[in-house]
């Protein structure tokens, strides 16, 4: 059933430095995922599947590809009141700077939200992988007569320093909140009364629902630019704030390691996130691509997107993105290959040969292990890219190492015979 009295606001994120170089040329929510999707498709699909079709996206950095993807994908019937509207940071008569944080972004766009007159506002992040029925979330919020509700995930003690930690009473009302406690002393007394011994703490998932009138008052009266650091603690002190328990799969795709782990998990026999749910699909831009073609290959636990051509190659635990070309003799193991934006025609290939430049895709007899290859990368023949697990991070001209994972940036050229 459509939730016409709910407005969704998706936060597009900041510079995305922890996902660099995947965010070198694109906003964090526009980073490709699972072969054919983008991160922004997750919250937007959750909204649509939950009957929420009035959606704003707040963007700021390198947002051109994100804007293009959203406008090419999310179009509603002209007879409905559904929309997905992008609100970039903009100069005004009173402010000429960027959004300073999550709360500052929402605060600056309040006049647009008020004009839509929703009862509740759903605040979402654009870089999480999970599936949630927001109707259940909102029903819980209204049943508790809450002013604000925070989605909360049970976590073990070792994960607590990465999240804001909530403490609730027996009814689920939040009585204490600490943002990213780093020491046992800071964690003391924050155990959830409903948690288990293995996961005794409740972490904020960065997913909120507010009554619009009270969110407006809170943002106007509370200084601070971030929901987690300033607005949520202030709300807990003065308003009825509840924790909505969530115990499904949820991953914050905020780092290269998290992005790599989440993608490779999809290659397992029973992946933690199910893209094959017919009742709650994940939507993305429709593309008119041919079926993928596989000739003489050995594939083991491979996720293969549309429009690929793989021949005489071996792939193990790989995610292969749109229009990927993998040439004879190549061996890929635990590789996330994001694919390409285009196919090269005969003229372009002739030009490549004239310039001594590899074709787009993976060259013959190339060996790649534990790597992320961004779009339109040209990996030459006989290239070796090995695992750098346990080695320090570093940045070179044509590649970056993060958490032992080699990342080849978008449009990079790796000449024949290179060893990384």
C-alpha positions in Angstrom: 0.0 0.0 0.0 1.4 3.4 -0.9 2.7 5.5 2.0 1.7 8.9 0.8 2.2 10.5 4.2 5.9 9.6 4.3 8.8 11.4 2.5 12.1 9.6 2.0 15.4 11.6 2.1 18.5 9.7 0.9 21.8 11.3 1.9 24.3 11.1 -1.0 27.4 11.2 1.3 30.5 13.3 1.3 33.8 12.9 -0.5 33.9 9.2 0.0 37.7 9.2 0.8 37.6 5.7 2.3 36.3 4.3 -1.0 39.0 6.1 -3.1 39.9 5.5 -5.9 36.4 4.2 -6.7 35.2 7.7 -5.8 37.8 9.5 -7.8 35.4 10.2 -10.6 32.0 9.5 -9.1 29.9 10.0 -5.9 29.8 7.2 -3.4 26.2 6.2 -4.1 27.1 5.9 -7.8 29.7 3.2 -7.2 28.8 0.0 -9.1 27.7 -3.0 -7.1 27.1 -6.7 -7.8 28.0 -6.5 -11.5 25.1 -4.4 -12.8 23.7 -2.2 -10.0 24.8 1.0 -8.2 24.8 1.6 -4.4 22.0 4.1 -4.7 19.7 1.4 -6.1 19.5 -0.3 -2.7 17.7 2.4 -0.7 15.6 3.4 -3.7 14.5 -0.2 -4.3 13.7 -0.6 -0.6 11.5 2.6 -0.8 9.6 1.4 -3.9 9.1 -2.1 -2.4 7.8 -0.4 0.7 5.3 1.8 -1.1 7.3 5.0 -0.6 7.6 6.8 -3.9 8.2 10.4 -2.8 11.9 10.5 -2.6 14.6 13.3 -2.4 18.3 12.6 -2.8 20.8 15.1 -1.4 24.0 15.2 -3.3 27.2 17.2 -3.4 30.5 15.7 -4.7 31.1 14.4 -8.2 27.4 13.8 -8.7 27.0 13.9 -12.5 27.0 10.1 -13.0 24.7 9.7 -10.0 22.2 12.2 -11.5 22.3 10.5 -14.9 21.7 7.1 -13.4 18.8 8.2 -11.3 17.1 10.2 -14.0 17.5 7.4 -16.5 16.1 4.8 -14.1 13.5 6.1 -11.7 10.5 7.4 -13.5 7.0 7.1 -12.1 3.6 7.1 -13.8 2.3 10.6 -14.6 -0.9 9.8 -12.8 0.8 9.1 -9.5 2.4 11.6 -7.2 5.7 9.6 -7.0 9.0 11.2 -7.8 12.7 10.9 -7.2 14.2 14.4 -7.1 17.9 15.3 -6.7 18.8 18.2 -4.5 22.4 19.2 -4.9 24.2 21.6 -2.6 23.6 25.1 -3.9 24.5 28.7 -3.2 21.8 30.9 -1.7 21.5 34.4 -0.5 22.5 33.3 3.0 24.8 30.3 2.4 27.5 29.8 -0.3 29.3 26.8 1.1 29.0 23.0 0.8 26.8 20.8 3.1 28.8 20.5 6.3 27.3 17.2 7.4 24.2 15.0 7.3 22.1 17.2 9.5 23.2 20.4 7.8 22.2 18.9 4.4 18.7 18.1 5.7 18.4 21.5 7.5 19.1 23.4 4.4 16.4 21.6 2.4 13.7 21.7 5.1 11.6 24.2 3.2 11.3 21.7 0.3 10.2 18.9 2.7 7.7 21.2 4.5 6.1 22.0 1.1 5.3 18.3 0.6 3.6 18.2 4.1 4.4 14.6 5.1 3.6 13.2 8.5 7.0 11.5 8.8 10.4 11.8 7.1 12.5 8.7 6.5 16.3 9.5 6.5 18.4 7.0 4.6 22.0 6.5 3.6 23.1 6.0 0.0 25.9 3.5 0.7 24.4 0.6 2.6 23.6 -2.9 1.4 20.5 -4.4 3.1 16.8 -5.1 2.5 14.2 -3.6 4.8 10.5 -3.2 4.7 10.1 0.5 5.7 6.4 0.0 6.2 7.2 -2.2 9.3 9.7 0.4 10.4 7.1 3.3 10.2 4.4 1.1 11.7 6.6 0.5 14.7 7.4 4.2 15.0 3.7 5.2 15.0 2.7 2.3 17.3 5.2 3.6 19.9 4.0 7.2 19.3 7.6 8.1 18.9 9.0 11.4 17.9 12.0 9.7 16.2 12.9 6.1 15.7 16.4 4.7 14.8 16.9 1.4 13.1 19.3 -0.7 15.3 21.4 -3.8 14.7 22.8 -6.1 17.4 26.6 -6.3 17.1 29.5 -7.9 19.0 31.8 -5.8 21.3 34.7 -5.7 18.8 32.5 -3.9 16.2 31.3 -1.2 18.6 34.0 1.4 17.9 32.7 1.7 14.3 29.1 2.7 15.2 26.9 4.9 17.4 25.8 2.6 20.3 22.2 2.8 21.7 21.0 1.7 25.1 17.3 1.1 25.4 14.9 0.4 28.2 12.6 -2.7 28.3 10.1 -0.9 26.0 12.7 -0.1 23.3 13.0 3.6 24.2 16.5 4.9 23.8 17.9 6.2 27.1 21.5 6.7 26.2 23.6 7.1 23.0 27.4 7.3 22.4 28.9 7.9 19.0 31.7 5.4 18.2 32.9 4.5 21.8 36.6 3.5 21.5 37.4 2.1 25.0 35.8 -0.5 27.3 35.2 2.4 29.7 33.1 4.2 27.2 31.1 1.0 26.4 30.4 0.3 30.1 26.7 0.1 30.8 25.6 0.3 27.2 24.6 -3.4 26.8 21.1 -3.9 25.4 18.5 -5.5 27.8 17.2 -7.5 24.9 20.6 -8.4 23.3 22.3 -11.8 23.4 25.8 -12.5 24.9 27.4 -12.7 21.5 26.0 -9.4 20.3 25.3 -7.4 23.4 25.2 -3.9 21.8 22.7 -2.1 19.6 24.3 -0.1 16.8 22.6 2.7 15.0 22.3 1.9 11.3 22.1 5.5 10.2 18.4 5.0 9.2 15.9 7.3 11.0 12.3 8.2 10.8 11.2 11.5 12.3 7.9 13.3 12.8 8.3 16.2 10.4 7.3 18.9 12.9 9.6 17.7 15.6 12.5 17.1 13.2 12.1 20.7 12.0 12.1 22.0 15.6 15.1 19.9 16.5 17.2 21.0 13.5 16.3 24.7 14.1 17.1 24.6 17.8 20.0 22.2 18.0 23.5 23.4 16.8 25.6 20.9 15.0 25.9 19.5 11.5 25.8 15.7 12.0 22.9 13.5 13.0 25.1 11.0 14.9 27.3 13.4 16.8 24.8 16.1 17.7 21.2 15.8 16.6 20.5 12.2 17.9 22.0 12.8 21.3 19.9 16.0 21.6 16.8 14.2 20.5 17.2 11.5 23.1 17.4 14.1 25.8 14.2 15.9 24.9 12.0 13.6 22.7 10.6 10.2 22.6 13.2 8.2 20.6 12.9 4.5 20.0 15.1 1.8 18.5 13.6 -0.4 15.8 15.2 -3.8 16.0 16.6 -5.2 12.8 18.4 -8.5 12.6 18.9 -9.1 8.9 22.0 -8.6 6.7 23.3 -5.1 6.6 26.7 -3.8 5.4 28.0 -0.3 5.4 29.9 -0.1 2.0 32.1 2.8 3.3 35.6 1.3 2.7 37.4 -0.6 0.0 37.6 -3.6 2.3 33.8 -3.5 2.9 33.0 -3.0 -0.8 35.3 -5.9 -1.7 33.9 -8.2 1.0 30.3 -7.5 0.1 30.8 -8.2 -3.6 32.7 -11.4 -3.1 30.1 -12.7 -0.6 27.7 -12.7 -3.5 29.7 -15.5 -5.2 29.0 -17.9 -2.3 26.5 -20.8 -2.6 24.2 -19.1 -0.1 25.0 -15.4 -0.3 24.0 -13.2 2.7 22.2 -10.8 0.5 19.7 -12.2 -2.0 19.4 -10.4 -5.3 17.0 -13.1 -6.5 14.0 -12.3 -4.3 11.1 -12.1 -6.8 8.8 -10.3 -4.3 11.3 -7.5 -3.4 13.6 -7.0 -6.4 16.5 -4.5 -6.6 15.9 -2.1 -9.5 18.4 -0.5 -11.7 18.7 1.1 -15.1 17.4 -1.1 -17.9 20.1 -1.7 -20.6 19.7 -3.2 -24.0 22.7 -5.5 -23.8 23.1 -9.0 -25.4 23.4 -12.1 -23.2 26.9 -12.9 -21.9 28.9 -15.3 -24.0 31.3 -17.8 -22.4 33.6 -19.9 -24.7 35.9 -22.6 -23.4 36.1 -21.2 -19.8 36.2 -22.7 -16.4 34.0 -20.7 -14.0 33.7 -21.5 -10.3 31.4 -19.3 -8.2 31.2 -16.4 -10.6 28.5 -13.7 -10.7 28.3 -12.6 -14.4 26.4 -9.5 -15.6 25.0 -8.8 -19.1 26.9 -8.2 -22.3 30.2 -9.9 -21.3 32.5 -12.0 -23.5 34.8 -14.5 -21.8 36.8 -17.0 -23.7 39.4 -19.7 -22.8 39.8 -18.2 -19.3 39.6 -19.4 -15.7 37.7 -17.5 -13.1 37.2 -18.3 -9.4 35.1 -16.3 -6.9 34.7 -13.3 -9.2 32.0 -10.7 -9.8 32.1 -9.7 -13.5 30.4 -6.4 -14.5 28.6 -5.2 -17.6 30.4 -5.5 -21.0 33.5 -7.2 -19.5 35.9 -8.8 -21.9 38.3 -11.5 -20.6 40.7 -12.9 -23.2 42.3 -16.3 -23.7 44.6 -17.6 -21.0 43.6 -15.2 -18.3 43.3 -16.4 -14.7 41.2 -14.4 -12.3 40.7 -15.3 -8.6 38.7 -13.2 -6.1 38.4 -10.3 -8.5 35.7 -7.7 -8.7 35.7 -6.5 -12.3 33.3 -3.5 -12.7 33.1 -3.8 -16.5 33.0 -1.1 -19.2 30.7 1.7 -20.3 31.1 0.9 -24.0 32.3 -1.7 -26.5 35.3 -0.9 -28.8 34.6 -1.2 -32.5 37.2 -2.1 -35.2 38.3 1.5 -35.7 39.0 1.9 -32.0 40.9 -1.4 -31.8 43.0 -0.4 -34.8 43.8 2.9 -33.0 44.8 0.9 -29.9 47.2 -1.1 -31.9 48.7 2.0 -33.5 49.2 3.5 -30.1 50.5 0.3 -28.5 47.6 0.5 -26.0 45.7 -2.5 -24.7 42.1 -3.0 -25.5 39.5 -2.3 -22.8 39.2 -5.4 -20.6 41.5 -8.2 -19.5 44.4 -9.1 -21.8 45.5 -12.6 -22.8 47.6 -14.7 -20.3 47.0 -12.2 -17.5 46.8 -13.4 -13.9 44.9 -11.3 -11.3 44.3 -12.2 -7.7 42.5 -10.2 -4.9 41.8 -7.0 -6.9 39.1 -4.5 -7.9 39.3 -3.4 -11.5 37.2 -0.3 -12.2 35.4 0.5 -15.4 37.1 0.9 -18.8 40.4 -0.3 -17.4 42.9 -1.6 -20.0 44.8 -4.5 -18.6 47.5 -5.7 -21.1 48.7 -9.1 -22.0 50.8 -11.1 -19.6 50.1 -8.8 -16.7 50.4 -10.1 -13.1 48.4 -8.5 -10.3 49.0 -10.4 -7.0 47.6 -10.1 -3.6 49.2 -7.6 -1.2 47.5 -8.9 1.9 49.3 -7.8 5.0 51.2 -4.9 3.2 50.7 -1.2 4.0 48.4 1.0 1.9 50.0 2.9 -0.9 49.1 4.8 -4.0 51.0 4.5 -7.3 50.4 6.1 -10.8 48.1 3.4 -12.1 46.9 1.6 -9.0 46.1 1.9 -5.3 46.6 -0.7 -2.6 44.0 -0.6 0.3 43.8 -3.3 2.9 45.9 -5.5 0.8 43.6 -5.2 -2.2 44.9 -3.8 -5.5 42.4 -1.3 -7.0 42.9 -0.3 -10.6 41.1 3.0 -11.2 38.6 3.9 -13.9 40.2 4.3 -17.3 43.6 3.2 -16.1 46.1 1.6 -18.6 48.3 -1.3 -17.4 50.8 -2.1 -20.2 51.7 -5.6 -21.4 53.9 -7.5 -19.0 53.4 -5.3 -16.0 53.7 -6.9 -12.5 52.0 -5.3 -9.5 
